[in-house]
Amino acid sequence: MSKDEEIIRGAEGVFDKNGFGATGVYALLAPSGASTRTLYKHFGSRDGLVLAVLDHRHKAFMARLAGVHAAANPVAALFDTLEKWVDEHGARGCMLLRARAEYAQANAEIAQLVARQKAEFEAEVARLVASALGRPDAGLSRQIWMLFEGATATAAVVGVGCLKEAKNAADVLLQHARERGIV
């Protein structure tokens, strides 16, 4: 593992548990044992590290979706993937949205990165819905995307049981679309 990866992975865990703004540089570097000089050499700034962590997190989740298209029900598989992700990472809500909430006013680059990542994920959900439905449906795709995002946030408050409920709701929406031809 490269030093960059070591720092990113260590900082990811710290950010995920402690948040972004309130976490000091030394706490971020402790898991990797890197120095502040190494941080600035590899990432330019603390915000550069935040960007790298968010990029890593997004790519890791998107990579999990690689096999979802081949599932018998890609939309159900999407929610199954979320459940596995939460089992591994904990139910603290979406790290990307938490970063955006903390940096929306302070760092436009971070806010813009999160907006691009969410747009990319929404487009992936649209492909999964089209695969499950046999045709594109922008309205249904947006509904399922919002259901997914809401379930991610809600699990942090009420527990992971809501993920199965969200999966069931997505299935109802998908079934309705199949029966009616539109949503």
TORPA-4810 file (N, C-alpha, C, O; in nm, 3 decimals):
<nodes>
NODE_1_0.086_-0.117_0.000_0.000_0.000_0.000_0.091_0.124_0.000_0.187_0.132_0.076_M
NODE_2_0.059_0.219_-0.086_0.138_0.342_-0.094_0.112_0.429_0.029_0.014_0.409_0.101_S
NODE_3_0.200_0.525_0.053_0.183_0.616_0.167_0.053_0.695_0.151_-0.018_0.715_0.249_K
NODE_4_0.023_0.739_0.028_-0.104_0.810_0.004_-0.222_0.726_0.051_-0.308_0.774_0.126_D
NODE_5_-0.226_0.600_0.006_-0.337_0.512_0.043_-0.344_0.490_0.193_-0.452_0.486_0.251_E
NODE_6_-0.229_0.475_0.255_-0.224_0.453_0.399_-0.283_0.573_0.474_-0.360_0.557_0.568_E
NODE_7_-0.245_0.692_0.431_-0.296_0.814_0.494_-0.446_0.827_0.470_-0.522_0.858_0.562_I
NODE_8_-0.488_0.804_0.345_-0.630_0.816_0.310_-0.715_0.719_0.391_-0.816_0.758_0.449_I
NODE_9_-0.674_0.594_0.396_-0.752_0.494_0.469_-0.759_0.525_0.618_-0.864_0.510_0.681_R
NODE_10_-0.648_0.567_0.673_-0.648_0.602_0.815_-0.736_0.723_0.843_-0.815_0.722_0.937_G
NODE_11_-0.722_0.826_0.760_-0.802_0.948_0.778_-0.949_0.921_0.754_-1.035_0.980_0.819_A
NODE_12_-0.980_0.832_0.661_-1.120_0.799_0.633_-1.190_0.747_0.758_-1.301_0.790_0.790_E
NODE_13_-1.125_0.657_0.828_-1.184_0.603_0.950_-1.203_0.709_1.057_-1.304_0.710_1.128_G
NODE_14_-1.105_0.798_1.069_-1.114_0.905_1.170_-1.224_1.003_1.134_-1.305_1.039_1.220_V
NODE_15_-1.228_1.046_1.008_-1.335_1.137_0.964_-1.472_1.073_0.984_-1.566_1.138_1.030_F
NODE_16_-1.482_0.946_0.948_-1.611_0.878_0.957_-1.663_0.876_1.100_-1.782_0.895_1.124_D
NODE_17_-1.575_0.853_1.194_-1.617_0.844_1.335_-1.630_0.980_1.403_-1.719_0.999_1.486_K
NODE_18_-1.542_1.075_1.368_-1.534_1.201_1.443_-1.584_1.324_1.368_-1.597_1.431_1.428_N
NODE_19_-1.612_1.311_1.240_-1.650_1.428_1.162_-1.529_1.495_1.099_-1.416_1.448_1.114_G
NODE_20_-1.553_1.602_1.028_-1.447_1.666_0.951_-1.387_1.787_1.021_-1.267_1.788_1.052_F
NODE_21_-1.467_1.886_1.046_-1.416_2.012_1.099_-1.352_2.001_1.235_-1.254_2.070_1.263_G
NODE_22_-1.406_1.917_1.320_-1.358_1.908_1.458_-1.238_1.815_1.474_-1.186_1.801_1.585_A
NODE_23_-1.194_1.754_1.367_-1.086_1.657_1.375_-0.954_1.723_1.338_-0.939_1.779_1.229_T
NODE_24_-0.859_1.718_1.429_-0.729_1.779_1.406_-0.639_1.696_1.316_-0.660_1.576_1.297_G
NODE_25_-0.540_1.762_1.262_-0.446_1.698_1.169_-0.374_1.581_1.236_-0.356_1.476_1.175_V
NODE_26_-0.333_1.599_1.360_-0.260_1.490_1.428_-0.346_1.366_1.445_-0.297_1.254_1.431_Y
NODE_27_-0.472_1.385_1.475_-0.564_1.270_1.487_-0.581_1.201_1.352_-0.592_1.078_1.346_A
NODE_28_-0.584_1.279_1.244_-0.599_1.222_1.110_-0.478_1.139_1.070_-0.491_1.037_1.001_L
NODE_29_-0.362_1.183_1.113_-0.239_1.117_1.072_-0.199_1.002_1.164_-0.117_0.918_1.126_L
NODE_30_-0.255_0.997_1.283_-0.216_0.894_1.380_-0.227_0.751_1.326_-0.135_0.673_1.346_A
NODE_31_-0.337_0.713_1.258_-0.346_0.574_1.211_-0.236_0.534_1.112_-0.195_0.419_1.109_P
NODE_32_-0.189_0.629_1.032_-0.086_0.598_0.933_0.054_0.624_0.985_0.152_0.577_0.927_S
NODE_33_0.064_0.699_1.095_0.195_0.734_1.148_0.268_0.838_1.064_0.388_0.860_1.083_G
NODE_34_0.197_0.901_0.973_0.259_1.001_0.884_0.278_1.133_0.959_0.210_1.161_1.058_A
NODE_35_0.371_1.212_0.909_0.396_1.344_0.967_0.312_1.449_0.894_0.259_1.424_0.786_S
NODE_36_0.301_1.566_0.955_0.229_1.675_0.887_0.301_1.713_0.758_0.236_1.750_0.660_T
NODE_37_0.431_1.705_0.759_0.508_1.735_0.636_0.466_1.640_0.523_0.450_1.682_0.409_R
NODE_38_0.450_1.512_0.556_0.407_1.413_0.457_0.266_1.444_0.407_0.237_1.432_0.288_T
NODE_39_0.179_1.484_0.498_0.043_1.522_0.459_0.047_1.632_0.353_-0.016_1.620_0.248_L
NODE_40_0.120_1.738_0.381_0.125_1.852_0.289_0.198_1.816_0.160_0.164_1.868_0.054_Y
NODE_41_0.298_1.729_0.168_0.370_1.685_0.048_0.276_1.607_-0.045_0.280_1.626_-0.167_K
NODE_42_0.194_1.520_0.012_0.110_1.431_-0.070_-0.025_1.493_-0.108_-0.079_1.462_-0.214_H
NODE_43_-0.079_1.581_-0.023_-0.215_1.631_-0.046_-0.225_1.782_-0.055_-0.332_1.835_-0.089_F
NODE_44_-0.118_1.852_-0.026_-0.118_1.998_-0.039_-0.176_2.071_0.080_-0.128_2.178_0.118_G
NODE_45_-0.278_2.014_0.140_-0.346_2.078_0.253_-0.436_1.975_0.321_-0.455_1.864_0.271_S
NODE_46_-0.490_2.014_0.434_-0.586_1.929_0.503_-0.709_1.909_0.415_-0.763_1.799_0.408_R
NODE_47_-0.754_2.016_0.349_-0.870_2.004_0.259_-0.838_1.914_0.141_-0.927_1.845_0.090_D
NODE_48_-0.713_1.913_0.097_-0.672_1.820_-0.008_-0.688_1.676_0.036_-0.726_1.589_-0.042_G
NODE_49_-0.659_1.651_0.163_-0.680_1.517_0.219_-0.829_1.485_0.226_-0.869_1.372_0.196_L
NODE_50_-0.910_1.581_0.264_-1.055_1.560_0.266_-1.103_1.520_0.127_-1.180_1.425_0.113_V
NODE_51_-1.059_1.592_0.025_-1.099_1.560_-0.114_-1.056_1.418_-0.151_-1.133_1.344_-0.211_L
NODE_52_-0.934_1.381_-0.115_-0.885_1.247_-0.146_-0.965_1.139_-0.074_-0.995_1.035_-0.131_A
NODE_53_-0.999_1.164_0.051_-1.079_1.068_0.128_-1.218_1.052_0.066_-1.267_0.940_0.051_V
NODE_54_-1.281_1.163_0.030_-1.414_1.156_-0.031_-1.410_1.084_-0.164_-1.500_1.006_-0.196_L
NODE_55_-1.305_1.109_-0.242_-1.290_1.040_-0.371_-1.273_0.890_-0.348_-1.335_0.809_-0.416_D
NODE_56_-1.191_0.854_-0.252_-1.169_0.713_-0.220_-1.298_0.646_-0.175_-1.331_0.536_-0.219_H
NODE_57_-1.371_0.711_-0.087_-1.495_0.655_-0.033_-1.597_0.633_-0.144_-1.660_0.527_-0.153_R
NODE_58_-1.613_0.734_-0.230_-1.709_0.724_-0.340_-1.672_0.610_-0.435_-1.757_0.529_-0.472_H
NODE_59_-1.546_0.604_-0.473_-1.502_0.498_-0.565_-1.519_0.360_-0.502_-1.556_0.265_-0.571_K
NODE_60_-1.494_0.349_-0.374_-1.511_0.220_-0.306_-1.656_0.175_-0.310_-1.685_0.058_-0.334_A
NODE_61_-1.748_0.268_-0.285_-1.890_0.230_-0.288_-1.934_0.198_-0.431_-2.005_0.100_-0.454_F
NODE_62_-1.893_0.280_-0.527_-1.932_0.256_-0.666_-1.878_0.121_-0.715_-1.943_0.053_-0.793_M
NODE_63_-1.759_0.084_-0.669_-1.702_-0.046_-0.707_-1.789_-0.160_-0.654_-1.798_-0.265_-0.718_A
NODE_64_-1.851_-0.141_-0.540_-1.941_-0.242_-0.484_-2.062_-0.267_-0.574_-2.121_-0.374_-0.573_R
NODE_65_-2.097_-0.166_-0.652_-2.215_-0.177_-0.738_-2.186_-0.247_-0.870_-2.277_-0.269_-0.950_L
NODE_66_-2.061_-0.281_-0.896_-2.022_-0.337_-1.025_-2.103_-0.461_-1.063_-2.142_-0.473_-1.179_A
NODE_67_-2.129_-0.550_-0.971_-2.202_-0.672_-1.004_-2.353_-0.663_-0.990_-2.424_-0.759_-1.018_G
NODE_68_-2.402_-0.549_-0.946_-2.544_-0.534_-0.916_-2.630_-0.545_-1.043_-2.742_-0.595_-1.037_V
NODE_69_-2.579_-0.498_-1.157_-2.656_-0.502_-1.282_-2.694_-0.644_-1.322_-2.798_-0.666_-1.383_H
NODE_70_-2.609_-0.739_-1.287_-2.634_-0.878_-1.326_-2.734_-0.950_-1.235_-2.776_-1.061_-1.265_A
NODE_71_-2.771_-0.888_-1.126_-2.864_-0.950_-1.031_-3.003_-0.965_-1.094_-3.040_-0.889_-1.184_A
NODE_72_-3.078_-1.062_-1.046_-3.215_-1.081_-1.096_-3.299_-0.956_-1.072_-3.382_-0.921_-1.157_A
NODE_73_-3.279_-0.891_-0.960_-3.348_-0.765_-0.930_-3.242_-0.663_-0.890_-3.205_-0.654_-0.773_N
NODE_74_-3.192_-0.585_-0.987_-3.084_-0.490_-0.957_-3.119_-0.387_-0.850_-3.031_-0.344_-0.776_P
NODE_75_-3.244_-0.348_-0.841_-3.283_-0.249_-0.740_-3.275_-0.311_-0.601_-3.224_-0.248_-0.508_V
NODE_76_-3.323_-0.432_-0.585_-3.311_-0.501_-0.456_-3.164_-0.522_-0.422_-3.124_-0.507_-0.307_A
NODE_77_-3.084_-0.557_-0.522_-2.941_-0.578_-0.500_-2.871_-0.448_-0.457_-2.775_-0.451_-0.381_A
NODE_78_-2.920_-0.335_-0.506_-2.868_-0.205_-0.464_-2.886_-0.187_-0.313_-2.792_-0.148_-0.243_L
NODE_79_-3.004_-0.216_-0.264_-3.031_-0.203_-0.121_-2.959_-0.310_-0.039_-2.920_-0.285_0.075_F
NODE_80_-2.940_-0.429_-0.097_-2.860_-0.532_-0.030_-2.715_-0.484_-0.014_-2.651_-0.508_0.088_D
NODE_81_-2.666_-0.417_-0.117_-2.530_-0.362_-0.113_-2.518_-0.258_-0.003_-2.419_-0.254_0.070_T
NODE_82_-2.620_-0.174_0.010_-2.620_-0.075_0.117_-2.617_-0.143_0.253_-2.544_-0.100_0.343_L
NODE_83_-2.696_-0.247_0.269_-2.701_-0.317_0.398_-2.564_-0.376_0.433_-2.521_-0.368_0.548_E
NODE_84_-2.498_-0.436_0.335_-2.363_-0.491_0.359_-2.264_-0.380_0.392_-2.180_-0.395_0.481_K
NODE_85_-2.274_-0.268_0.320_-2.186_-0.154_0.344_-2.202_-0.103_0.488_-2.104_-0.079_0.558_W
NODE_86_-2.326_-0.088_0.530_-2.354_-0.039_0.665_-2.307_-0.140_0.770_-2.258_-0.100_0.876_V
NODE_87_-2.320_-0.269_0.741_-2.269_-0.371_0.833_-2.118_-0.354_0.854_-2.068_-0.372_0.965_D
NODE_88_-2.047_-0.320_0.747_-1.902_-0.305_0.754_-1.857_-0.170_0.809_-1.761_-0.163_0.885_E
NODE_89_-1.927_-0.064_0.771_-1.882_0.072_0.802_-1.960_0.140_0.913_-1.917_0.243_0.964_H
NODE_90_-2.072_0.084_0.951_-2.154_0.146_1.053_-2.261_0.235_0.992_-2.253_0.275_0.877_G
NODE_91_-2.361_0.263_1.072_-2.475_0.345_1.027_-2.458_0.486_1.082_-2.515_0.522_1.185_A
NODE_92_-2.379_0.566_1.010_-2.357_0.704_1.051_-2.405_0.802_0.945_-2.372_0.921_0.951_R
NODE_93_-2.481_0.754_0.850_-2.523_0.840_0.740_-2.414_0.844_0.634_-2.309_0.783_0.649_G
NODE_94_-2.441_0.916_0.529_-2.348_0.924_0.417_-2.232_1.018_0.449_-2.253_1.136_0.480_C
NODE_95_-2.110_0.966_0.443_-1.993_1.048_0.470_-1.983_1.166_0.375_-1.943_1.275_0.414_M
NODE_96_-2.020_1.144_0.250_-2.013_1.252_0.151_-2.105_1.367_0.189_-2.065_1.484_0.185_L
NODE_97_-2.226_1.335_0.227_-2.321_1.440_0.266_-2.282_1.506_0.397_-2.306_1.626_0.417_L
NODE_98_-2.222_1.430_0.487_-2.174_1.491_0.611_-2.062_1.590_0.582_-2.056_1.697_0.642_R
NODE_99_-1.974_1.555_0.489_-1.866_1.647_0.451_-1.924_1.772_0.386_-1.881_1.883_0.415_A
NODE_100_-2.021_1.753_0.298_-2.082_1.868_0.231_-2.148_1.960_0.333_-2.138_2.083_0.322_R
NODE_101_-2.215_1.903_0.431_-2.280_1.985_0.533_-2.178_2.068_0.610_-2.205_2.183_0.643_A
NODE_102_-2.063_2.010_0.639_-1.961_2.083_0.715_-1.886_2.184_0.630_-1.840_2.286_0.682_E
NODE_103_-1.872_2.158_0.499_-1.788_2.242_0.414_-1.864_2.326_0.312_-1.801_2.398_0.234_Y
NODE_104_-1.995_2.319_0.310_-2.073_2.386_0.205_-2.036_2.532_0.188_-2.022_2.580_0.076_A
NODE_105_-2.020_2.604_0.297_-1.986_2.746_0.291_-1.835_2.769_0.290_-1.789_2.869_0.235_Q
NODE_106_-1.760_2.680_0.349_-1.617_2.702_0.369_-1.530_2.658_0.251_-1.421_2.712_0.231_A
NODE_107_-1.576_2.561_0.173_-1.491_2.508_0.066_-1.579_2.462_-0.051_-1.638_2.354_-0.047_N
NODE_108_-1.585_2.544_-0.152_-1.668_2.515_-0.270_-1.620_2.390_-0.343_-1.700_2.317_-0.400_A
NODE_109_-1.490_2.366_-0.342_-1.436_2.250_-0.413_-1.489_2.119_-0.352_-1.522_2.026_-0.425_E
NODE_110_-1.497_2.113_-0.221_-1.550_1.994_-0.155_-1.699_1.980_-0.184_-1.746_1.870_-0.216_I
NODE_111_-1.773_2.089_-0.174_-1.917_2.085_-0.203_-1.942_2.042_-0.347_-2.034_1.965_-0.373_A
NODE_112_-1.862_2.092_-0.440_-1.879_2.056_-0.582_-1.844_1.910_-0.607_-1.910_1.843_-0.686_Q
NODE_113_-1.739_1.862_-0.541_-1.703_1.721_-0.556_-1.818_1.631_-0.511_-1.854_1.536_-0.581_L
NODE_114_-1.875_1.661_-0.397_-1.986_1.580_-0.345_-2.105_1.587_-0.441_-2.170_1.486_-0.465_V
NODE_115_-2.133_1.705_-0.495_-2.244_1.719_-0.591_-2.219_1.631_-0.714_-2.311_1.566_-0.762_A
NODE_116_-2.096_1.630_-0.764_-2.063_1.545_-0.880_-2.076_1.397_-0.845_-2.128_1.318_-0.923_R
NODE_117_-2.029_1.361_-0.727_-2.037_1.221_-0.685_-2.182_1.176_-0.670_-2.217_1.065_-0.710_Q
NODE_118_-2.265_1.261_-0.614_-2.407_1.226_-0.597_-2.476_1.217_-0.733_-2.563_1.132_-0.753_K
NODE_119_-2.439_1.304_-0.826_-2.496_1.297_-0.962_-2.454_1.167_-1.030_-2.534_1.104_-1.099_A
NODE_120_-2.329_1.127_-1.010_-2.281_1.001_-1.067_-2.357_0.882_-1.008_-2.395_0.790_-1.079_E
NODE_121_-2.379_0.886_-0.878_-2.453_0.778_-0.813_-2.599_0.777_-0.861_-2.654_0.670_-0.886_F
NODE_122_-2.660_0.893_-0.873_-2.798_0.898_-0.921_-2.808_0.840_-1.062_-2.904_0.771_-1.094_E
NODE_123_-2.709_0.869_-1.146_-2.708_0.813_-1.282_-2.694_0.660_-1.277_-2.754_0.590_-1.359_A
NODE_124_-2.617_0.610_-1.183_-2.603_0.465_-1.168_-2.735_0.403_-1.123_-2.773_0.297_-1.172_E
NODE_125_-2.805_0.468_-1.032_-2.936_0.420_-0.990_-3.031_0.418_-1.110_-3.109_0.324_-1.125_V
NODE_126_-3.024_0.519_-1.195_-3.109_0.523_-1.315_-3.080_0.404_-1.406_-3.171_0.345_-1.463_A
NODE_127_-2.952_0.367_-1.419_-2.916_0.250_-1.501_-2.970_0.121_-1.437_-3.019_0.032_-1.507_R
NODE_128_-2.962_0.113_-1.306_-3.014_-0.006_-1.237_-3.165_-0.017_-1.251_-3.218_-0.126_-1.273_L
NODE_129_-3.234_0.095_-1.240_-3.380_0.097_-1.256_-3.415_0.057_-1.399_-3.507_-0.023_-1.420_V
NODE_130_-3.345_0.111_-1.497_-3.372_0.076_-1.637_-3.349_-0.072_-1.660_-3.424_-0.136_-1.734_A
NODE_131_-3.247_-0.127_-1.598_-3.218_-0.269_-1.610_-3.330_-0.352_-1.547_-3.372_-0.453_-1.605_S
NODE_132_-3.377_-0.311_-1.432_-3.483_-0.385_-1.362_-3.617_-0.373_-1.432_-3.696_-0.467_-1.434_A
NODE_133_-3.642_-0.256_-1.489_-3.773_-0.227_-1.549_-3.778_-0.261_-1.697_-3.886_-0.280_-1.754_L
NODE_134_-3.662_-0.270_-1.760_-3.658_-0.296_-1.903_-3.668_-0.170_-1.987_-3.676_-0.176_-2.109_G
NODE_135_-3.668_-0.056_-1.921_-3.674_0.073_-1.990_-3.637_0.182_-1.890_-3.651_0.163_-1.769_R
NODE_136_-3.591_0.295_-1.940_-3.561_0.406_-1.848_-3.689_0.466_-1.790_-3.793_0.466_-1.855_P
NODE_137_-3.679_0.515_-1.669_-3.790_0.586_-1.606_-3.729_0.687_-1.509_-3.693_0.653_-1.396_D
NODE_138_-3.717_0.810_-1.554_-3.649_0.914_-1.476_-3.717_0.940_-1.343_-3.650_0.957_-1.241_A
NODE_139_-3.849_0.941_-1.341_-3.922_0.966_-1.217_-3.899_0.857_-1.115_-3.871_0.885_-0.998_G
NODE_140_-3.910_0.733_-1.157_-3.887_0.620_-1.068_-3.743_0.618_-1.020_-3.716_0.592_-0.903_L
NODE_141_-3.651_0.645_-1.110_-3.509_0.648_-1.072_-3.484_0.750_-0.963_-3.413_0.721_-0.867_S
NODE_142_-3.540_0.868_-0.978_-3.522_0.973_-0.878_-3.584_0.930_-0.745_-3.526_0.954_-0.639_R
NODE_143_-3.701_0.867_-0.750_-3.766_0.822_-0.626_-3.681_0.718_-0.553_-3.665_0.724_-0.432_Q
NODE_144_-3.629_0.623_-0.628_-3.549_0.518_-0.566_-3.417_0.574_-0.514_-3.370_0.533_-0.408_I
NODE_145_-3.359_0.667_-0.587_-3.237_0.733_-0.540_-3.263_0.807_-0.408_-3.185_0.796_-0.314_W
NODE_146_-3.374_0.881_-0.403_-3.406_0.954_-0.279_-3.436_0.857_-0.165_-3.400_0.883_-0.050_M
NODE_147_-3.502_0.747_-0.196_-3.530_0.646_-0.094_-3.400_0.588_-0.038_-3.386_0.570_0.083_L
NODE_148_-3.306_0.561_-0.126_-3.175_0.510_-0.086_-3.103_0.610_0.004_-3.054_0.576_0.111_F
NODE_149_-3.097_0.735_-0.042_-3.028_0.840_0.035_-3.096_0.860_0.170_-3.030_0.876_0.273_E
NODE_150_-3.228_0.860_0.170_-3.302_0.876_0.294_-3.281_0.761_0.390_-3.267_0.781_0.510_G
NODE_151_-3.277_0.640_0.337_-3.254_0.522_0.421_-3.115_0.526_0.482_-3.096_0.488_0.597_A
NODE_152_-3.018_0.573_0.405_-2.882_0.584_0.456_-2.877_0.678_0.576_-2.814_0.647_0.678_T
NODE_153_-2.943_0.791_0.565_-2.947_0.888_0.674_-3.031_0.838_0.791_-2.992_0.853_0.907_A
NODE_154_-3.144_0.778_0.761_-3.236_0.732_0.865_-3.176_0.620_0.949_-3.201_0.612_1.069_T
NODE_155_-3.097_0.534_0.887_-3.035_0.423_0.960_-2.949_0.474_1.076_-2.935_0.406_1.177_A
NODE_156_-2.892_0.592_1.060_-2.809_0.650_1.166_-2.894_0.689_1.287_-2.843_0.697_1.399_A
NODE_157_-3.022_0.714_1.265_-3.110_0.761_1.372_-3.193_0.648_1.432_-3.201_0.635_1.554_V
NODE_158_-3.254_0.566_1.346_-3.347_0.464_1.396_-3.293_0.322_1.388_-3.358_0.229_1.436_V
NODE_159_-3.178_0.303_1.329_-3.119_0.170_1.318_-3.132_0.112_1.179_-3.205_0.164_1.094_G
NODE_160_-3.060_0.004_1.157_-3.048_-0.054_1.024_-3.172_-0.127_0.975_-3.180_-0.163_0.858_V
NODE_161_-3.269_-0.149_1.062_-3.394_-0.213_1.019_-3.464_-0.136_0.909_-3.536_-0.194_0.828_G
NODE_162_-3.444_-0.006_0.907_-3.510_0.076_0.804_-3.457_0.045_0.665_-3.523_0.079_0.566_C
NODE_163_-3.340_-0.017_0.653_-3.285_-0.048_0.521_-3.371_-0.153_0.451_-3.394_-0.143_0.330_L
NODE_164_-3.418_-0.252_0.525_-3.509_-0.352_0.466_-3.642_-0.287_0.428_-3.700_-0.322_0.325_K
NODE_165_-3.689_-0.195_0.510_-3.813_-0.124_0.478_-3.797_-0.041_0.351_-3.888_-0.036_0.268_E
NODE_166_-3.683_0.023_0.335_-3.657_0.100_0.214_-3.649_0.008_0.092_-3.700_0.042_-0.015_A
NODE_167_-3.586_-0.106_0.109_-3.579_-0.204_0.000_-3.720_-0.249_-0.040_-3.751_-0.259_-0.158_K
NODE_168_-3.804_-0.275_0.059_-3.943_-0.315_0.030_-4.019_-0.204_-0.039_-4.096_-0.230_-0.132_N
NODE_169_-3.999_-0.080_0.004_-4.066_0.034_-0.059_-4.020_0.050_-0.204_-4.101_0.079_-0.292_A
NODE_170_-3.891_0.030_-0.228_-3.839_0.038_-0.365_-3.902_-0.071_-0.452_-3.933_-0.047_-0.569_A
NODE_171_-3.920_-0.189_-0.395_-3.983_-0.298_-0.469_-4.127_-0.264_-0.504_-4.173_-0.294_-0.614_D
NODE_172_-4.199_-0.201_-0.411_-4.337_-0.159_-0.437_-4.340_-0.056_-0.551_-4.423_-0.065_-0.641_V
NODE_173_-4.249_0.040_-0.547_-4.242_0.141_-0.654_-4.212_0.076_-0.788_-4.274_0.110_-0.889_L
NODE_174_-4.119_-0.018_-0.789_-4.082_-0.087_-0.912_-4.200_-0.170_-0.964_-4.227_-0.170_-1.084_L
NODE_175_-4.267_-0.239_-0.877_-4.384_-0.319_-0.917_-4.494_-0.229_-0.973_-4.557_-0.262_-1.074_Q
NODE_176_-4.517_-0.118_-0.908_-4.617_-0.021_-0.956_-4.581_0.028_-1.096_-4.668_0.040_-1.182_H
NODE_177_-4.455_0.055_-1.118_-4.411_0.101_-1.250_-4.432_-0.007_-1.356_-4.470_0.023_-1.469_A
NODE_178_-4.407_-0.132_-1.320_-4.428_-0.242_-1.414_-4.577_-0.256_-1.449_-4.612_-0.278_-1.564_R
NODE_179_-4.661_-0.243_-1.349_-4.805_-0.259_-1.370_-4.866_-0.144_-1.448_-4.952_-0.166_-1.534_E
NODE_180_-4.824_-0.026_-1.421_-4.883_0.093_-1.482_-4.810_0.140_-1.607_-4.865_0.213_-1.689_R
NODE_181_-4.686_0.097_-1.620_-4.608_0.144_-1.735_-4.537_0.276_-1.708_-4.447_0.314_-1.782_G
NODE_182_-4.578_0.346_-1.603_-4.511_0.471_-1.563_-4.522_0.486_-1.412_-4.599_0.417_-1.345_I
NODE_183_-4.443_0.578_-1.359_-4.457_0.614_-1.217_-4.487_0.761_-1.211_-4.503_0.816_-1.103_V
</nodes>
